[in-house]
Amino acid sequence: FIMSLVIGGLSIRLVFDKPTLPEKH
């Protein structure tokens, strides 16, 4: 449960952190 929230938060943060850059995994 907590891990899911952390992973989801990190994913969203990464997406909104650099929206101008192309998708990089």
N, C-alpha and C positions, 0 to 999 in steps of 0.2 A: 504493500500500500504506500508506505513512505517512499520507497525506491521509485515507484511509478510517478509520484508527484515530483520527485527530484528530477527524474529523467525528462518528464514533460516540461518542467520549469526551465531546465537547461536548454531543451530544444527550442522552446518559445523564445527564451532570452537570446539564443544564438541567432534566431531568425530576425528578431527585432534589433539585435545589437548592430548588425551590419546588413541592412536591407538593400544597400546600394551595390554591394558586392554579389557576384554570382554564387549559386549554391555550391558550398564546399563542405564535404563531410570530413 
